């Protein structure tokens, strides 16, 4: 008695294998690591749907116009082959590529495959390059490991999952590759702070963001030294009846040198609802009025 045939390989496994091979062939010298795949969706064009409908109609015992239907089917079949309008499979893949320079390339991309399981299109949604130190916090973010601690494990899991969901939902709302990539970078920084502190203190987090921003991104300010921060306040729309929160702000006092002139300054720093720095504005003296607690 011959052995039974092996079970067929599931479609999702075959799709993932094809995509992994495609990425590795396109990225020689880089180390590929798969993270997540969305569920495989099967997409049919209107032409293919109509072609399949005609095939069913031709199988019907009551078919008054089979000649015309066969002509339509032949025409559709030719068009489908000529313009590659057959069935497609679609999945979103989150993966990383590590290079020999110590950089980590974070990619989220939508892949389309044809019936022959060939990649026919690849649309990036996130393209972010960071140093390799982000690898651990990216794993936390993708797999939603516990970041925030509470009295019980269950409460800690809920707090952490809510934290991740808040930022992942916003990431999916953004439409451009650059906006998504910048926001993911911002989110990973916040996740790293939460991981180190095991809590999410808005005031402390935003103070750290501002200090790091001025040190790292404002090279025109030399000898920067932070001096004080006001309390954190909520921004909202001006509608007094149905006011909606739009973000946060606080005042920051610091000393530094700008174009060779040393001075003490106070700035207003505005943040989005997702704690992104939206604007920094110079304030007028007297500075003490901004720090009344």
C-alpha positions in Angstrom: 0.0 0.0 0.0 1.6 3.3 -1.1 2.1 5.9 1.6 -0.5 8.7 1.8 0.2 11.9 0.0 1.6 14.6 2.2 -0.9 17.3 3.3 -0.9 20.3 1.0 1.1 23.3 2.2 -1.2 26.1 3.4 -1.5 29.1 1.1 -0.3 31.5 3.7 2.9 29.5 4.2 3.6 29.4 0.5 2.9 33.2 0.2 5.3 33.9 3.2 8.0 31.7 1.7 7.8 33.4 -1.6 8.0 36.9 -0.1 10.9 35.9 2.2 12.8 34.6 -0.9 12.0 37.8 -2.9 13.2 40.1 -0.1 16.5 38.1 0.4 17.2 38.1 -3.3 16.7 41.9 -3.4 18.8 42.5 -0.3 22.2 40.8 -0.8 24.6 41.3 2.1 21.8 42.1 4.6 20.3 39.9 7.3 16.5 39.5 6.9 14.2 38.9 9.8 10.5 38.4 9.4 8.2 39.8 12.1 4.6 39.7 11.2 2.3 39.0 8.2 -1.3 40.1 7.9 -3.9 37.5 6.8 -3.7 36.8 3.1 -6.5 38.5 1.2 -7.6 37.2 -2.2 -8.4 40.0 -4.7 -10.4 39.5 -7.9 -10.8 42.0 -10.6 -14.2 42.8 -12.1 -13.1 41.1 -15.3 -12.2 37.9 -13.4 -15.5 38.0 -11.4 -17.5 38.3 -14.6 -15.5 35.5 -16.3 -16.2 33.1 -13.4 -19.9 34.1 -13.5 -20.1 33.2 -17.2 -18.4 29.9 -16.6 -21.1 29.1 -14.0 -23.9 30.2 -16.4 -22.4 28.0 -19.2 -22.8 25.0 -16.8 -26.5 25.7 -16.3 -28.8 23.2 -18.1 -31.0 26.1 -19.1 -28.9 28.4 -21.2 -30.6 30.1 -24.1 -27.5 32.0 -25.4 -24.4 29.8 -24.9 -22.7 31.0 -28.1 -22.8 34.7 -27.0 -21.6 33.7 -23.5 -18.7 31.7 -24.9 -17.7 34.7 -27.0 -17.8 37.0 -23.9 -15.8 34.4 -21.9 -13.1 34.2 -24.7 -12.8 37.9 -24.9 -12.5 38.3 -21.1 -10.0 35.5 -20.9 -7.8 37.2 -23.5 -8.1 40.5 -21.7 -7.2 38.9 -18.3 -4.1 37.3 -19.7 -3.0 40.3 -21.7 -3.3 42.8 -18.8 -2.6 40.5 -15.9 -6.1 40.8 -14.4 -6.2 37.4 -12.8 -6.5 36.6 -9.1 -4.1 38.4 -6.8 -3.1 37.7 -3.2 -2.3 40.6 -0.8 -0.6 40.6 2.6 1.2 43.3 4.7 4.6 42.2 6.0 6.6 43.8 8.8 10.3 42.9 8.7 13.8 44.2 9.3 17.1 44.1 7.4 20.4 44.4 9.2 23.5 45.7 7.3 27.2 45.4 8.0 27.3 49.0 9.2 25.3 48.3 12.3 22.1 49.8 10.9 18.6 48.4 11.2 16.2 49.0 8.4 12.6 48.7 9.5 10.1 48.0 6.8 6.3 47.5 6.6 5.2 46.8 3.0 2.2 45.5 1.2 3.0 42.6 -1.2 0.8 41.5 -4.1 1.3 38.0 -5.6 -0.3 36.4 -8.7 -1.8 33.0 -9.1 1.7 31.6 -9.8 2.8 32.9 -6.4 5.1 35.5 -7.9 5.5 38.9 -6.3 4.1 41.4 -8.8 4.0 44.5 -6.7 5.5 45.8 -3.5 4.2 49.0 -1.9 6.2 50.2 1.2 4.3 51.8 4.1 7.1 52.3 6.5 10.8 52.8 5.7 12.8 53.6 8.8 16.6 53.3 9.3 17.9 53.3 12.9 20.9 52.0 14.7 20.9 48.4 15.9 20.2 49.3 19.5 16.5 49.7 18.5 16.2 46.0 17.9 15.0 45.1 21.4 12.4 47.9 21.7 11.1 47.1 18.2 10.5 43.5 19.4 8.6 44.9 22.4 6.5 47.1 20.1 5.7 44.4 17.6 5.0 41.6 20.1 3.5 44.0 22.7 5.6 42.8 25.6 4.7 44.3 29.0 6.1 47.9 29.3 4.1 49.5 32.1 3.8 48.0 35.6 0.7 48.1 37.8 -0.4 46.3 41.0 -1.2 43.0 39.2 0.1 41.3 36.1 -3.3 41.5 34.5 -3.4 45.3 35.0 0.1 45.6 33.7 -0.8 43.8 30.5 -3.9 45.9 30.0 -2.0 49.2 30.5 0.7 48.1 28.1 -1.7 46.9 25.4 -3.6 50.1 25.6 -0.4 52.1 25.3 0.6 50.1 22.1 -2.9 50.3 20.6 -3.0 54.1 21.1 0.1 54.6 18.9 -0.5 51.7 16.4 -3.9 53.1 15.7 -2.4 56.5 14.9 0.3 54.9 12.7 -2.4 53.3 10.6 -4.3 56.6 10.2 -1.3 58.3 8.6 -1.1 58.0 4.8 2.5 58.9 3.6 5.6 56.7 4.0 7.5 59.6 5.5 4.8 60.4 8.1 4.4 56.8 9.1 8.2 56.3 9.4 8.7 59.4 11.5 5.9 58.5 13.7 7.1 54.9 14.3 10.5 56.4 15.2 8.8 58.7 17.7 6.8 55.8 19.1 9.8 53.6 19.6 11.5 56.4 21.6 8.5 56.6 23.9 8.4 52.8 24.2 12.0 52.8 25.2 11.4 55.4 27.9 8.4 53.5 29.2 10.4 50.3 29.2 13.2 51.9 31.3 10.8 53.5 33.8 8.0 50.9 33.8 5.5 53.8 33.7 4.2 56.5 31.5 4.6 59.9 33.1 3.5 62.5 30.6 5.4 65.4 32.2 8.7 63.4 32.6 8.5 61.9 29.1 7.9 65.3 27.3 10.6 67.0 29.3 13.0 64.3 28.1 11.8 64.6 24.5 12.4 68.4 24.5 15.9 68.1 26.2 16.9 65.4 23.6 15.5 67.4 20.7 17.4 70.6 21.6 20.7 68.6 22.2 20.4 66.4 19.1 18.5 68.5 16.5 19.2 72.2 17.4 22.9 72.3 16.7 22.6 76.1 16.4 22.1 76.2 20.2 25.5 75.7 22.0 26.2 75.0 25.7 22.5 74.1 26.2 21.5 73.7 29.9 17.9 73.1 30.9 16.8 75.1 33.9 13.1 74.6 34.5 9.8 73.3 33.1 6.3 74.5 33.9 3.5 72.1 34.6 2.0 70.3 31.6 -1.2 71.8 30.3 -3.9 70.5 27.8 -4.7 72.3 24.6 -8.2 72.2 23.3 -10.4 73.8 20.7 -11.9 77.2 21.5 -15.5 75.9 21.4 -16.7 76.3 25.0 -19.6 73.9 24.6 -17.9 71.0 22.8 -14.2 71.7 23.4 -12.0 68.8 22.2 -8.5 68.2 23.4 -5.9 68.8 20.7 -2.7 68.3 22.5 -0.5 69.6 25.3 2.0 72.4 26.1 4.4 73.6 28.7 7.0 76.3 29.1 10.7 75.5 29.2 13.5 77.7 30.6 17.1 77.1 29.5 20.4 78.8 29.0 22.6 78.5 26.0 24.5 80.3 23.2 23.0 81.3 19.9 25.3 82.9 17.3 28.0 83.4 20.0 25.6 85.2 22.4 24.9 83.6 25.7 21.4 84.1 27.2 18.6 82.6 29.2 15.4 81.9 27.3 11.9 80.7 27.9 10.0 78.9 25.1 6.5 77.6 24.7 6.6 74.0 23.5 3.4 72.5 21.9 2.7 68.8 21.5 0.2 66.7 19.6 -2.1 64.2 21.3 0.6 61.6 20.5 3.3 63.7 22.2 5.0 64.9 19.0 6.7 68.3 19.2 4.6 70.6 17.0 6.1 74.0 17.7 8.5 75.9 19.8 7.9 79.6 20.4 10.1 82.3 22.1 8.3 84.0 25.0 8.8 87.5 26.3 10.0 88.6 29.7 9.3 88.6 32.6 9.9 84.8 32.6 8.7 84.2 36.1 5.1 84.5 35.1 5.2 81.3 33.1 6.2 79.1 36.1 3.6 80.0 38.7 2.7 76.7 40.3 
